[in-house]
């Protein structure tokens, strides 16, 4: 598999077009509730930070780089086709539309029709939860210098 595709596909658990207008036009308390739900799903359920956030020398997450991409600390014990060693940043969902991210989070299928590459799990969130995840990820500051390759949108 092509490394760019591998890294681009990892960029999405834990990317989307439909939600941004909905979230920005929602009342502040509804927007905060949606972002809170997305944070719970990303951190407590999906564990996105485990692969997408770098750690310091003591193994603690570097909060200033939350979900901005990281070299993976895990390696397979034997060769696994498509395995990647870099997890791209998902903070801000760079280069993904809301609808693309929702589709990826609900089906595990990226805009180019492929699945995410290992160790990215194939999530099957329902649509409301996927929208909440997108709202949370959009609320985060993307990396100034992206780590790895973030797959560009194939359609808008």
Secondary structure, DSSP 8 states (H G I E B T S, - for coil): --HHHHHHHHTT---BSHHHHHHHHS-HHHHHHHHHHHHIIIIIIS-THHHHB-B-TTS-B-GGGTTSEEE-S---SS--TT--SEEE--TT-TT-BHHHHHHHHHHSB-TTS-B--TTS------HHHHHHHHHHHHTS---SS--S-----S--
